Amino acid sequence: MRGKKLLAMTLCTVMTAGLLAGCGGGKGNTSAAVDLSSAELTGEENEWGWIVPEETLVLDVYGGEGDQEKLVKDEYGGKAKLDGWLKDNLNVQINWQYYSTAMDEKLNLMLANGDYPAIITNMTDEMADKFIAQGKALDLTEAIEKFGDNIQRRYGQYLNMLRSEDGKIYKLANLYGYNPNVAGYDFGIRYDYWEELGEPEMYSTPEGYYEALKKVLENHPTNANGQTTYGASSTDKGQNFLKAMLAAYGFINEYKHDEASGTFTHWLNTEEGLEIAKFVNKMYREGLIDPDFLSTDYETLMTKMQSEQILGNFGTWWYGWTGGHQYWATQDPDNYTVEKRFANVSVHADDVAMEDTTLLTANFLGSYRCIITDKCKDLGMVMRYLNWENSEMGNFIMGWGAPDEDNVWKIDEDGTWLMDDDILSVDTKETTFHKVREDYNGGGSYMIALNGQWLRTDETQNFDHIDPRVDRVSVYDYWPVNEDGTFSDEGIRLSWGHYNAQAKDISMYNVTYDPNAEITITKQTIKDMLETEWARMITAGSEEECEQIFMEAREKCNGLGLEELTEYVKSQYEANIAKFEGK
């Protein structure tokens, strides 16, 4: 490909008036025409489903906060390997840029000085809308219609939810899709210690969890280092306890939604909210919660779990894996048995059925957005690439790296996307899968606007080529299965054997806030206050004091506009329903 010209969408290029005329405009310049003719390529698609352009397509992308030095250093050569594959097989070059600055801060600076690249991804919905409102994001509607058949197919009706008020599309989602996880919010416990109790069945309510943790702590009051043991801790000042409990009661994003009446109620204005506060306070007062939970960070929590000082996992499910068997299996194999792990457990409030909980949720569009800015010189070719990235083959390659004997997958003679046998042992995933996929093959280095979640066969996508020995495949992960679909690894069966909550689609509950709107200030003010008040509720010296703090917090937050915020959340839900239905 040497000697081919560069169709560069340059990071810092000062564009001339003639170039701007061919780029179109964002919402503030909707009348400008976009020339897509250069993307009308002739020729046959190659084995990767791509028509190779004569000129190298260069994509300049800002991907958010990250370690640019590490990316460029490319210690293990994965980036260089993927770069070479893209150039040799697609004639595409991706210039990916990270900055150490928080993304919102960097984007605001870019807007102020006009120094931003052709493509920005992994931004929030609010920041994407900010670029759109200032006319810095291109209208993608026509380009998607002409060159985005895979995008239209993979999104289905959800594409409607990305339309602006003028009916046009200025942004796409990154890492969208259906949740492939088995577990969500967790009421986990050390499985081996729970087995010692001889209980006839696993608990299924918060109260049952409390009772089981108490018994386990009575049997194991200290760890091998003589440190007092606890049932749970936190990395976010106890927000994990609140979120898990709200999910067990069926709340969605802190709100109770009565579908029959259409009403929304914030948890602070419900009796269930008070029950939750009293329950977590009881756990704290009786020594089940680590007294240092307000000052514990992720690394400290992992150390406490790995050293067996924390014997439960109350919140994010995978903390029980990284803080448990994934560590013990590789760092202390002589003392590891398959039963030595945290079991992820789903529970439901007494008057809520398991299927009505929100422990495991699916938000199809996710939280990350991608825009093509007015610095782009060739929207048609960019859209062609994003469309390839959303093909099944493109999606998989950009997530897992190119198929190769030295990668974790290859394409077999019969067309099967065959997995390396080494990755079928899940306890060594960190070294046999994640390191090989990422460090040695560049998998996940350049994900711009693709499906990052469940790569399965359904009405929108076909991944029948994936090796049948694995299931719940995403761009990040997978799980080995038997022929009947059950998990082949005994440890996984133990970890997830007591998690029965089904995924609930909460895509219609996405809420977007205008950074300059009064309601956004109200939301942040209430959020900040509630974080402080929730910590006070947990650590109250008695149930009566906890209830008093709860009632005072309710009064304060309602005085700050909580009811108005609730109405705004309701209006966003109703608007999402209308958008989804194409109204």
FIBA-936967 format. One record per residue (C-alpha): residue in three letters; y, x, z. Coordinates in pm, 1 decimal. Example, Ala and Ser with C-alpha at 12.3 -4.5 7.8 and 13.67 -1.06 7.14 Angstrom:
BEGIN
ala,-450.0,1230.0,780.0
ser,-106.0,1367.0,714.0
END
This chain:
BEGIN
met,0.0,0.0,0.0
arg,218.3,311.1,3.6
gly,539.2,283.8,-192.1
lys,570.6,-92.3,-159.7
lys,913.4,-227.0,-79.8
leu,1002.4,-375.2,258.1
leu,1115.9,-735.2,290.9
ala,1270.4,-644.3,625.7
met,1399.1,-910.3,863.2
thr,1588.9,-640.3,1047.3
leu,1652.6,-654.6,1420.0
cys,2015.0,-557.7,1415.5
thr,2119.7,-614.4,1056.9
val,2472.4,-745.2,1003.6
met,2406.0,-1000.5,732.3
thr,2638.0,-1048.3,442.2
ala,2767.5,-1384.6,327.8
gly,2534.4,-1372.5,26.7
leu,2228.8,-1321.2,247.0
leu,2332.2,-1594.4,486.2
ala,2346.6,-1842.7,199.8
gly,1976.2,-1798.7,145.9
cys,1879.1,-1841.6,509.6
gly,1988.3,-2194.7,595.1
gly,2119.7,-2287.2,936.8
gly,2024.6,-2432.0,1270.3
lys,2128.9,-2765.6,1412.4
gly,2492.4,-2666.9,1383.0
asn,2452.5,-2601.3,1009.0
thr,2200.1,-2855.1,891.1
ser,2346.9,-2894.3,542.9
ala,2282.1,-2535.8,431.8
ala,2003.6,-2501.7,175.4
val,1703.2,-2279.0,243.8
asp,1557.8,-2087.7,-49.9
leu,1179.4,-2091.7,-13.3
ser,1097.3,-1990.8,-369.7
ser,999.2,-1631.9,-285.6
ala,704.2,-1764.9,-83.4
glu,552.7,-1948.9,-381.3
leu,294.3,-1678.1,-439.1
thr,34.4,-1673.7,-711.8
gly,-309.7,-1522.6,-681.5
glu,-626.0,-1582.8,-486.3
glu,-664.4,-1578.0,-110.8
asn,-857.0,-1277.5,18.2
glu,-1150.4,-1290.4,260.1
trp,-906.6,-1347.4,546.7
gly,-747.7,-1655.1,388.3
trp,-425.5,-1475.4,287.7
ile,-252.8,-1415.8,-44.1
val,-134.1,-1055.5,-19.2
pro,235.1,-1020.0,-115.4
glu,344.7,-732.1,-336.8
glu,615.0,-634.1,-90.4
thr,534.3,-561.3,273.3
leu,633.6,-852.6,493.3
val,810.5,-711.8,799.4
leu,846.2,-935.2,1102.0
asp,1090.1,-834.0,1376.5
val,995.0,-1018.7,1693.8
tyr,1137.3,-1030.6,2045.3
gly,845.0,-1124.8,2270.9
gly,1007.5,-1141.7,2611.9
glu,999.4,-935.1,2927.4
gly,753.4,-647.9,2914.3
asp,690.4,-274.7,2905.7
gln,809.5,-151.3,2566.7
glu,735.1,209.9,2653.8
lys,373.8,124.2,2728.6
leu,346.3,-76.1,2406.1
val,479.5,210.4,2196.2
lys,280.2,474.6,2383.3
asp,-36.0,282.9,2289.2
glu,-248.9,499.4,2516.9
tyr,-584.3,374.0,2388.1
gly,-487.0,317.5,2024.7
gly,-536.4,-59.5,2006.9
lys,-190.4,-132.7,1871.7
ala,-225.6,130.3,1598.5
lys,-563.7,-10.8,1501.5
leu,-427.7,-364.9,1467.4
asp,-118.7,-235.7,1285.8
gly,-343.4,-62.0,1035.0
trp,-556.4,-371.1,982.6
leu,-251.4,-592.8,924.4
lys,-104.5,-348.0,673.5
asp,-429.7,-286.9,486.1
asn,-548.0,-647.4,470.6
leu,-232.0,-859.6,476.1
asn,44.5,-613.7,384.7
val,224.8,-727.2,699.1
gln,411.5,-514.0,952.1
ile,507.3,-654.0,1292.4
asn,782.1,-483.0,1493.0
trp,737.0,-622.1,1845.1
gln,1008.5,-571.6,2102.7
tyr,991.7,-610.2,2480.3
tyr,1276.6,-558.6,2725.1
ser,1254.3,-498.6,3099.1
thr,1534.6,-751.2,3152.7
ala,1439.0,-1108.6,3245.4
met,1405.4,-1302.8,2919.7
asp,1665.1,-1573.0,2987.4
glu,1918.7,-1309.5,3087.0
lys,1847.5,-1104.9,2774.2
leu,1865.8,-1410.8,2548.3
asn,2203.0,-1512.9,2689.5
leu,2329.0,-1161.2,2619.4
met,2188.4,-1179.4,2265.0
leu,2370.3,-1506.7,2207.1
ala,2692.5,-1355.9,2333.6
asn,2684.8,-1043.3,2115.9
gly,2494.0,-1184.7,1817.4
asp,2232.4,-907.5,1840.5
tyr,1895.0,-1082.7,1813.8
pro,1601.0,-1052.0,1572.9
ala,1461.9,-1286.4,1308.7
ile,1190.5,-1421.3,1537.8
ile,1199.4,-1495.2,1910.1
thr,887.6,-1613.9,2090.0
asn,771.6,-1686.2,2446.9
met,1112.2,-1838.3,2530.1
thr,1156.9,-2150.4,2740.4
asp,1225.4,-2489.1,2586.0
glu,1573.4,-2479.6,2735.7
met,1660.8,-2142.2,2580.1
ala,1522.3,-2250.9,2244.0
asp,1745.0,-2558.2,2259.3
lys,2041.5,-2337.8,2344.9
phe,1992.1,-2133.3,2027.1
ile,1941.7,-2453.3,1828.0
ala,2260.1,-2611.8,1965.1
gln,2461.7,-2305.6,1860.0
gly,2322.3,-2310.1,1507.5
lys,2122.2,-1989.9,1552.1
ala,1777.1,-2138.2,1483.9
leu,1668.0,-2231.8,1132.0
asp,1549.5,-2577.1,1032.7
leu,1175.3,-2530.1,979.1
thr,1096.4,-2880.6,856.2
glu,1077.7,-2815.9,482.2
ala,903.3,-2481.5,525.3
ile,636.7,-2644.7,741.3
glu,590.3,-2921.2,485.5
lys,548.4,-2667.9,200.8
phe,362.8,-2381.5,366.2
gly,248.0,-2508.8,706.1
asp,-64.2,-2712.3,637.2
asn,-256.3,-2536.7,915.5
ile,32.4,-2588.4,1156.5
gln,48.4,-2959.8,1074.7
arg,-327.3,-2994.4,1111.2
arg,-356.9,-2802.1,1437.3
tyr,-65.5,-2979.0,1609.1
gly,-141.4,-3329.2,1488.5
gln,96.0,-3584.8,1642.3
tyr,216.7,-3331.4,1899.5
leu,433.3,-3177.8,1626.6
asn,654.9,-3487.6,1657.7
met,739.5,-3385.5,2014.2
leu,910.2,-3069.9,1887.1
arg,1153.1,-3264.0,1669.5
ser,1520.1,-3262.6,1763.5
glu,1736.0,-3574.1,1779.2
asp,1808.2,-3539.0,1406.4
gly,1434.9,-3563.3,1334.7
lys,1405.2,-3200.8,1224.1
ile,1192.7,-2918.6,1362.5
tyr,1369.5,-2602.9,1478.4
lys,1108.0,-2464.9,1715.5
leu,732.6,-2420.7,1745.6
ala,510.9,-2370.4,2047.7
asn,327.5,-2052.2,2136.5
leu,-6.3,-2052.2,2319.2
tyr,-37.3,-2429.0,2274.7
gly,-364.8,-2623.3,2278.2
tyr,-616.8,-2795.4,2503.6
asn,-699.5,-2638.9,2839.7
pro,-1036.5,-2456.3,2819.8
asn,-1067.2,-2404.3,3194.8
val,-1328.2,-2569.3,3413.2
ala,-1119.0,-2534.7,3728.1
gly,-754.0,-2589.5,3814.0
tyr,-608.2,-2627.6,4162.3
asp,-875.2,-2512.0,4400.9
phe,-996.9,-2594.7,4750.6
gly,-1223.2,-2293.3,4745.3
ile,-1440.4,-2131.6,5008.7
arg,-1662.6,-1827.8,5041.6
tyr,-1986.1,-1958.9,4892.6
asp,-2220.4,-1734.2,5091.3
tyr,-2053.3,-1831.2,5419.4
trp,-2060.0,-2200.3,5327.5
glu,-2433.3,-2170.2,5256.2
glu,-2483.6,-2044.1,5610.9
leu,-2358.8,-2379.6,5741.2
gly,-2661.4,-2559.9,5601.3
glu,-2450.1,-2854.9,5489.5
pro,-2640.0,-3115.8,5282.4
glu,-2364.8,-3130.5,5020.2
met,-2030.9,-2974.2,4935.0
tyr,-1720.0,-3137.8,5076.6
ser,-1512.7,-3351.8,4837.8
thr,-1198.3,-3441.7,5036.4
pro,-916.8,-3236.3,5193.5
glu,-1045.1,-3328.3,5538.7
gly,-1390.5,-3206.7,5445.0
tyr,-1235.3,-2878.4,5329.7
tyr,-1055.3,-2841.2,5661.6
glu,-1378.9,-2898.2,5855.8
ala,-1577.5,-2651.2,5643.7
leu,-1312.8,-2378.8,5676.2
lys,-1304.3,-2424.4,6052.8
lys,-1680.2,-2373.1,6076.1
val,-1677.2,-2068.2,5850.8
leu,-1398.3,-1908.6,6054.4
glu,-1585.2,-1978.2,6377.6
asn,-1887.0,-1793.4,6233.8
his,-1672.9,-1507.3,6095.8
pro,-1369.5,-1468.0,6325.1
thr,-1303.4,-1109.4,6213.7
asn,-1382.3,-894.7,5910.6
ala,-1551.6,-554.7,5906.4
asn,-1217.0,-391.9,5995.1
gly,-1178.8,-606.8,6304.9
gln,-895.0,-811.2,6152.7
thr,-860.8,-1181.4,6233.0
thr,-980.5,-1398.3,5945.4
tyr,-802.1,-1699.5,5797.0
gly,-890.5,-1978.9,5559.3
ala,-598.8,-1944.3,5317.8
ser,-277.7,-1760.7,5236.2
ser,-5.2,-1775.6,4972.3
thr,198.6,-1572.5,4725.6
asp,474.6,-1831.8,4684.8
lys,569.8,-1930.1,5038.8
gly,313.8,-2209.6,5056.7
gln,394.9,-2383.1,4729.2
asn,28.6,-2340.0,4631.2
phe,-75.0,-2558.7,4926.1
leu,169.9,-2830.6,4823.8
lys,74.3,-2825.9,4455.4
ala,-298.0,-2838.3,4530.3
met,-257.9,-3127.4,4773.8
leu,-32.7,-3324.4,4539.0
ala,-295.6,-3279.5,4267.2
ala,-568.4,-3410.7,4497.1
tyr,-353.4,-3721.5,4543.2
gly,-296.0,-3762.3,4169.5
phe,71.6,-3665.0,4154.3
ile,199.6,-3524.3,3824.4
asn,462.6,-3250.0,3844.2
glu,558.3,-3364.0,4196.5
tyr,585.9,-3731.5,4097.9
lys,368.9,-4035.6,4157.1
his,355.1,-4244.3,3840.2
asp,251.6,-4606.4,3865.7
glu,149.4,-4678.5,3507.2
ala,132.7,-5053.7,3565.2
ser,495.8,-5084.1,3674.9
gly,623.8,-4770.0,3502.2
thr,786.7,-4640.1,3821.1
phe,813.3,-4273.6,3917.4
thr,844.8,-4165.6,4281.8
his,900.2,-3812.2,4407.1
trp,644.6,-3702.1,4665.9
leu,915.6,-3668.3,4930.0
asn,977.6,-4042.7,4902.6
thr,612.9,-4142.5,4951.5
glu,385.3,-4193.2,5250.6
glu,132.6,-3969.0,5079.7
gly,386.5,-3688.2,5087.4
leu,413.2,-3719.2,5465.3
glu,32.3,-3720.4,5496.1
ile,18.2,-3399.4,5293.1
ala,284.1,-3229.7,5506.7
lys,102.3,-3323.1,5828.6
phe,-230.7,-3204.2,5692.1
val,-108.6,-2858.9,5587.5
asn,85.6,-2827.2,5914.0
lys,-236.1,-2901.2,6104.5
met,-413.7,-2624.4,5913.8
tyr,-136.1,-2383.7,6007.0
arg,-116.9,-2480.8,6373.2
glu,-494.3,-2447.2,6413.3
gly,-506.7,-2098.9,6264.8
leu,-658.5,-2175.6,5926.1
ile,-352.0,-2045.0,5737.6
asp,-250.5,-1680.1,5747.0
pro,62.6,-1656.6,5968.0
asp,204.8,-1401.9,5720.9
phe,181.8,-1642.2,5424.1
leu,560.9,-1655.5,5382.7
ser,585.3,-1281.4,5313.3
thr,259.9,-1217.1,5125.4
asp,270.6,-1101.5,4762.2
tyr,-11.5,-1108.4,4506.4
glu,-133.1,-753.0,4569.9
thr,-142.8,-811.2,4944.6
leu,-333.1,-1136.1,4903.2
met,-588.9,-967.7,4678.2
thr,-640.2,-695.5,4938.4
lys,-688.4,-954.0,5211.9
met,-941.1,-1149.0,5008.0
gln,-1126.5,-839.7,4891.1
ser,-1145.6,-707.2,5248.8
glu,-1279.6,-1046.3,5360.4
gln,-984.8,-1135.0,5580.8
ile,-910.4,-1451.4,5378.1
leu,-1218.6,-1670.5,5341.3
gly,-1083.3,-1960.1,5136.7
asn,-882.4,-2008.0,4818.0
phe,-630.3,-2290.2,4849.9
gly,-438.2,-2315.9,4521.1
thr,-483.0,-2120.7,4196.9
trp,-853.1,-2111.1,4102.9
trp,-874.8,-1761.6,3957.0
tyr,-737.4,-1592.5,4268.0
gly,-1083.5,-1651.8,4409.4
trp,-1231.1,-1451.4,4122.1
thr,-994.3,-1153.4,4110.6
gly,-989.0,-1144.2,4489.5
gly,-1363.3,-1194.3,4515.5
his,-1670.9,-1129.3,4304.5
gln,-1491.6,-962.2,4012.9
tyr,-1376.4,-696.9,4257.8
trp,-1694.4,-668.6,4465.1
ala,-1925.1,-652.1,4163.1
thr,-1743.9,-350.4,4019.7
gln,-1588.3,-175.9,4322.3
asp,-1854.6,-235.3,4588.3
pro,-2175.9,-306.5,4395.1
asp,-2406.0,-182.4,4670.8
asn,-2289.7,-462.5,4900.4
tyr,-2260.4,-728.9,4633.3
thr,-2496.3,-1019.8,4578.7
val,-2447.8,-1307.8,4337.7
glu,-2385.3,-1545.3,4630.2
lys,-2099.8,-1330.4,4758.2
arg,-1812.4,-1511.1,4589.8
phe,-1559.8,-1788.0,4632.8
ala,-1679.7,-2126.7,4510.4
asn,-1408.2,-2325.4,4330.3
val,-1420.7,-2678.9,4469.9
ser,-1245.7,-2997.9,4358.8
val,-1147.5,-3259.3,4615.7
his,-975.3,-3595.6,4608.1
ala,-772.3,-3789.8,4861.8
asp,-963.5,-4066.4,5037.3
asp,-812.4,-4347.5,4830.0
val,-800.4,-4156.8,4498.9
ala,-1100.5,-4126.2,4266.5
met,-1186.5,-3778.4,4138.8
glu,-1104.7,-3884.0,3782.3
asp,-755.0,-3983.9,3896.3
thr,-668.9,-3644.3,4043.9
thr,-454.2,-3392.8,3858.5
leu,-631.1,-3081.5,3980.1
leu,-709.2,-2984.1,3621.8
thr,-446.5,-3068.1,3363.1
ala,-387.5,-3014.7,2992.5
asn,-37.6,-2968.3,2854.5
phe,-89.6,-2934.0,2480.5
leu,248.5,-2783.8,2392.2
gly,255.2,-2553.1,2692.6
ser,570.3,-2381.3,2815.5
tyr,652.2,-2122.9,2548.4
arg,860.2,-2176.2,2235.3
cys,923.1,-1980.4,1916.7
ile,1226.2,-1999.2,1686.9
ile,1313.3,-1839.6,1353.7
thr,1676.8,-1733.8,1376.9
asp,1953.5,-1717.3,1121.1
lys,1883.3,-1343.3,1091.5
cys,1569.3,-1427.9,892.2
lys,1594.6,-1334.4,524.3
asp,1279.7,-1505.3,399.1
leu,1183.3,-1818.9,589.9
gly,916.9,-1914.5,339.2
met,719.0,-1592.5,385.4
val,759.2,-1606.1,762.4
met,621.9,-1959.1,758.2
arg,333.7,-1846.2,536.4
tyr,245.4,-1587.4,799.6
leu,274.9,-1831.8,1091.5
asn,55.6,-2071.0,895.2
trp,-204.6,-1794.2,851.8
glu,-177.6,-1719.4,1224.2
asn,-266.3,-2086.2,1278.7
ser,-570.5,-2074.0,1054.3
glu,-893.2,-2044.6,1248.7
met,-952.5,-1689.6,1125.8
gly,-592.9,-1576.9,1179.9
asn,-584.2,-1735.2,1523.6
phe,-898.9,-1554.0,1632.1
ile,-799.2,-1215.9,1490.5
met,-458.1,-1219.1,1655.8
gly,-618.2,-1316.6,1986.1
trp,-926.4,-1093.7,1984.9
gly,-834.2,-818.6,1739.6
ala,-993.8,-770.5,1397.9
pro,-1374.5,-800.6,1365.4
asp,-1530.0,-458.7,1399.3
glu,-1845.7,-285.8,1522.6
asp,-1627.3,-123.6,1787.6
asn,-1462.3,-449.2,1893.8
val,-1607.1,-728.8,2109.0
trp,-1690.5,-932.5,1797.1
lys,-1784.2,-891.9,1434.0
ile,-1873.3,-1119.7,1144.2
asp,-2247.6,-1137.3,1087.1
glu,-2413.3,-1165.4,744.9
asp,-2454.1,-1540.9,785.6
gly,-2083.1,-1580.5,871.1
thr,-2128.0,-1612.7,1247.7
trp,-1849.7,-1460.8,1455.8
leu,-2099.0,-1259.4,1656.9
met,-2018.4,-1143.4,2009.3
asp,-2111.6,-801.3,2140.4
asp,-2407.4,-833.4,2376.8
asp,-2218.8,-633.5,2639.3
ile,-1964.0,-910.6,2697.5
leu,-2232.5,-1162.1,2793.8
ser,-2239.5,-1012.8,3144.1
val,-1931.8,-1177.5,3294.7
asp,-1911.8,-971.6,3613.2
thr,-1810.7,-667.6,3406.3
lys,-1564.1,-854.3,3180.3
glu,-1269.7,-638.4,3281.6
thr,-1424.9,-329.3,3126.4
thr,-1656.4,-467.2,2855.4
phe,-1426.9,-740.9,2721.6
his,-1063.5,-729.4,2829.2
lys,-1019.3,-353.9,2799.4
val,-1202.3,-329.1,2467.5
arg,-1027.5,-632.6,2317.5
glu,-676.9,-539.1,2431.5
asp,-655.5,-162.3,2478.8
tyr,-887.1,-46.4,2200.6
asn,-838.2,-320.9,1940.9
gly,-490.4,-462.2,2002.2
gly,-607.7,-818.1,2067.4
gly,-323.4,-1035.2,2193.1
ser,-52.7,-782.5,2102.4
tyr,130.6,-998.6,1849.4
met,80.1,-1368.4,1924.2
ile,388.1,-1539.5,1780.6
ala,323.9,-1915.5,1754.0
leu,-49.3,-1979.7,1771.8
asn,-304.2,-2187.0,1961.3
gly,-378.6,-1986.9,2273.7
gln,-611.9,-2233.4,2438.3
trp,-949.9,-2391.8,2360.1
leu,-1075.8,-2273.0,2021.5
arg,-1331.2,-2548.2,1969.7
thr,-1427.5,-2781.1,1688.5
asp,-1253.8,-3118.7,1697.9
glu,-1050.5,-3341.0,1464.7
thr,-776.6,-3075.4,1427.3
gln,-970.3,-2749.1,1403.2
asn,-1311.9,-2606.3,1316.1
phe,-1451.2,-2311.3,1509.2
asp,-1817.5,-2365.5,1423.8
his,-1842.3,-1997.3,1326.5
ile,-1804.2,-1881.5,1687.5
asp,-2124.5,-1739.3,1834.0
pro,-2305.6,-2031.9,2004.6
arg,-2385.1,-1806.6,2301.0
val,-2027.4,-1855.1,2424.1
asp,-1813.5,-2161.6,2494.2
arg,-1466.1,-2250.8,2620.6
val,-1328.2,-1971.7,2404.9
ser,-954.7,-1901.3,2401.7
val,-743.8,-1609.4,2280.4
tyr,-790.6,-1458.7,2627.0
asp,-1136.5,-1552.0,2741.1
tyr,-1480.3,-1710.3,2691.1
trp,-1789.4,-1807.2,2894.5
pro,-2153.5,-1735.1,2803.3
val,-2377.7,-2043.7,2778.0
asn,-2742.5,-2134.5,2726.8
glu,-2869.2,-2332.6,2429.4
asp,-2819.8,-2656.7,2622.4
gly,-2453.7,-2572.3,2689.6
thr,-2495.9,-2483.0,3057.1
phe,-2343.0,-2159.9,3178.5
ser,-2594.5,-1880.7,3138.3
asp,-2460.2,-1671.9,3425.1
glu,-2589.3,-1768.2,3768.2
gly,-2266.9,-1657.5,3932.0
ile,-2056.8,-1886.9,3713.7
arg,-2285.9,-2176.4,3797.4
leu,-2231.3,-2103.0,4166.8
ser,-1854.0,-2063.9,4124.0
trp,-1805.9,-2383.0,3924.0
gly,-2102.3,-2592.3,4030.5
his,-1888.5,-2792.7,4271.8
tyr,-1584.8,-2845.0,4050.8
asn,-1600.4,-3196.1,3906.6
ala,-1239.8,-3283.8,3819.3
gln,-1180.3,-3366.3,3453.7
ala,-876.9,-3243.1,3261.1
lys,-589.0,-3489.6,3255.3
asp,-348.0,-3468.8,2962.2
ile,5.5,-3444.3,3103.0
ser,178.1,-3351.3,2775.9
met,398.0,-3661.2,2789.2
tyr,538.4,-3548.6,3124.3
asn,719.3,-3241.9,2989.4
val,1081.0,-3240.5,3101.1
thr,1357.5,-3042.9,2929.8
tyr,1683.3,-2965.1,3106.9
asp,2011.5,-2877.4,2939.9
pro,2128.0,-2563.5,3127.1
asn,2483.7,-2698.1,3132.1
ala,2404.0,-3052.2,3244.5
glu,2480.4,-3181.6,3592.4
ile,2121.6,-3302.1,3635.8
thr,2001.5,-2943.2,3592.8
ile,2220.1,-2828.2,3878.9
thr,2091.9,-3118.4,4087.1
lys,1733.1,-3021.5,4011.1
gln,1785.4,-2658.2,4110.6
thr,1970.7,-2748.3,4429.8
ile,1692.4,-2983.0,4539.0
lys,1423.8,-2732.4,4439.9
asp,1583.6,-2457.4,4647.7
met,1623.0,-2686.2,4947.9
leu,1268.5,-2819.0,4925.9
glu,1118.1,-2469.7,4917.1
thr,1288.1,-2395.1,5246.4
glu,1211.8,-2733.2,5401.4
trp,845.6,-2721.7,5293.0
ala,800.8,-2387.4,5467.0
arg,952.5,-2541.9,5779.9
met,715.5,-2838.4,5758.8
ile,414.3,-2606.5,5738.5
thr,520.2,-2393.0,6033.8
ala,640.9,-2674.7,6260.4
gly,513.8,-2644.0,6616.3
ser,380.1,-2999.4,6633.5
glu,298.9,-3297.0,6413.9
glu,604.1,-3476.4,6550.3
glu,830.8,-3186.7,6456.9
cys,673.7,-3171.6,6110.2
glu,745.0,-3541.1,6055.4
gln,1101.8,-3499.7,6175.6
ile,1162.5,-3212.5,5930.5
phe,1004.8,-3420.1,5652.2
met,1231.2,-3718.7,5718.7
glu,1539.2,-3499.3,5741.9
ala,1446.9,-3331.2,5413.4
arg,1404.0,-3671.2,5249.9
glu,1748.5,-3780.1,5361.4
lys,1909.0,-3452.8,5250.1
cys,1745.7,-3452.2,4907.0
asn,1818.3,-3817.7,4837.7
gly,2177.4,-3743.7,4930.3
leu,2178.4,-3462.0,4676.4
gly,2061.9,-3690.1,4394.3
leu,1680.7,-3697.4,4412.1
glu,1666.6,-4060.5,4298.6
glu,1886.6,-3981.8,3997.3
leu,1664.0,-3683.9,3917.9
thr,1360.2,-3911.9,3937.1
glu,1517.5,-4151.9,3687.3
tyr,1586.1,-3860.3,3454.0
val,1222.1,-3749.5,3472.5
lys,1115.9,-4106.0,3392.5
ser,1351.9,-4119.3,3093.1
gln,1208.7,-3791.7,2959.7
tyr,855.6,-3929.6,2985.3
glu,954.8,-4244.2,2794.9
ala,1130.0,-4034.7,2529.1
asn,820.2,-3816.8,2489.3
ile,602.4,-4121.8,2434.0
ala,841.0,-4246.4,2165.1
lys,854.0,-3905.1,1996.0
phe,477.6,-3866.6,2000.1
glu,441.3,-4202.7,1830.3
gly,696.3,-4100.0,1568.4
lys,960.9,-4349.5,1675.7
END
